[in-house]
């Protein structure tokens, strides 16, 4: 699912339980950091704990450290190389699937596929 804004991403989270969320940090109205706070405040623990990958035009070590300290699973710098983003999503989704599978051994098979919500109001056309 691709969301054109943080608000749209939050609405999508009401209907879906993705394994990964990818968010631009520099969105108007609600930035990626505020989106992460809103996600963590969701009443559904599975949705609230969904790993979020940040992407940003700021790719310095301090920027990455700030993202990780805020609770993002990963930080990917722009310009986004599709292979780098795909690897970040895959590795994060794999970790999430293992985490959920371990927590819900008796539940349904969660390894059938990974889903992601991408939130990027300004640059959604840049993603494959």
C-alpha atoms as one frame of an Amber mdcrd trajectory, in Angstrom:
protein
   0.000   0.000   0.000   1.308   3.453  -0.837   0.037   6.337   1.271   0.371
   9.904   0.001   0.650  11.352   3.515   1.170  10.405   7.138  -2.555  10.787
   7.781  -3.303   8.394   4.922  -0.747   5.924   6.301  -2.478   5.996   9.688
  -5.825   5.359   8.009  -4.287   2.409   6.121  -3.088   1.005   9.447  -6.706
   0.831  10.588  -7.393  -1.702   7.781  -4.047  -3.450   7.368  -1.321  -5.019
   9.488   1.848  -4.580   7.451   5.125  -6.210   8.383   7.043  -3.005   7.592
   6.311   0.694   7.148   8.613   2.924   5.088   8.348   6.647   5.793   9.993
   9.811   4.568  11.115  11.923   7.510  10.444  15.250   5.744   6.716  15.278
   5.101   4.577  18.365   5.451   2.042  18.594   8.281   3.096  15.352  10.015
   6.776  14.448   9.651   8.155  10.930   9.906   9.058  11.321  13.579   5.495
  12.379  14.473   4.135   9.525  12.352   6.274   7.071  14.323   4.922   8.459
  17.612   1.349   8.108  16.295   2.006   4.520  15.185   3.450   3.586  18.583
   0.302   5.034  20.234  -2.097   2.810  18.250  -4.287   0.619  20.484  -3.515
  -2.606  18.562  -0.144  -3.880  19.878   0.769  -5.624  16.600   0.195  -2.491
  14.532   1.781  -0.257  17.180   4.959  -2.340  17.105   5.279  -2.457  13.310
   8.894  -1.662  12.381   9.286   1.625  10.529  12.110   2.373   8.094  13.002
   6.046   7.772  14.304   7.587   4.601  15.717  11.053   4.387  17.791  13.457
   2.339  19.994  13.700   5.429  22.288  10.705   5.363  24.960  11.604   7.903
  25.826   9.423  10.868  24.131  11.873  13.248  20.943  11.728  11.157  20.950
   7.950  11.178  21.671   7.883  14.920  18.767  10.291  15.556  16.393   8.080
  13.541  17.465   4.908  15.300  17.291   6.588  18.724  13.733   7.724  17.923
  12.745   4.098  17.313  13.038   3.628  13.557  14.205   0.145  12.569  16.521
   1.504   9.861  17.537   4.736   8.164  17.991   4.868   4.369  19.497   7.981
   2.765  18.196   9.647  -0.394  18.637   9.450  -3.249  17.126   6.044  -2.724
  18.709   3.212  -4.607  15.999   0.593  -5.171  18.274  -2.301  -4.224  19.219
  -0.658  -0.910  15.595   0.080  -0.039  14.484  -3.407  -1.097  17.182  -4.980
   1.075  16.200  -2.821   4.062  12.531  -3.796   3.637  13.357  -7.491   3.183
  15.669  -7.683   6.189  13.249  -5.748   8.388  10.287  -7.861   7.229  12.206
 -11.083   7.867  13.001  -9.950  11.400   9.345  -8.993  11.930   8.057 -12.312
  10.576  10.373 -14.259  12.890   9.362 -12.053  15.828   5.642 -12.467  15.151
   5.964 -16.182  14.381   7.790 -16.776  17.654   5.144 -14.815  19.569   2.199
 -16.492  17.849   3.330 -20.097  17.414  -0.219 -21.400  17.648  -1.597 -18.710
  15.345  -1.885 -18.556  11.554   1.163 -18.764   9.307   2.601 -15.243   9.100
   5.423 -16.174   6.752   3.257 -16.306   3.634   4.192 -12.786   2.573   5.369
  -9.437   3.802   3.468  -6.217   3.357   4.535  -2.613   3.719   2.935   0.788
   3.876   5.022   3.474   2.212   4.343   7.008   3.395   5.923   9.759   1.341
   3.790  12.710   0.337   6.498  14.496  -1.623   8.301  11.632  -3.335   6.005
   8.618  -3.780   6.576   8.750  -7.536  10.284   8.141  -6.934   9.693   4.646
  -5.576   9.449   1.577  -7.809
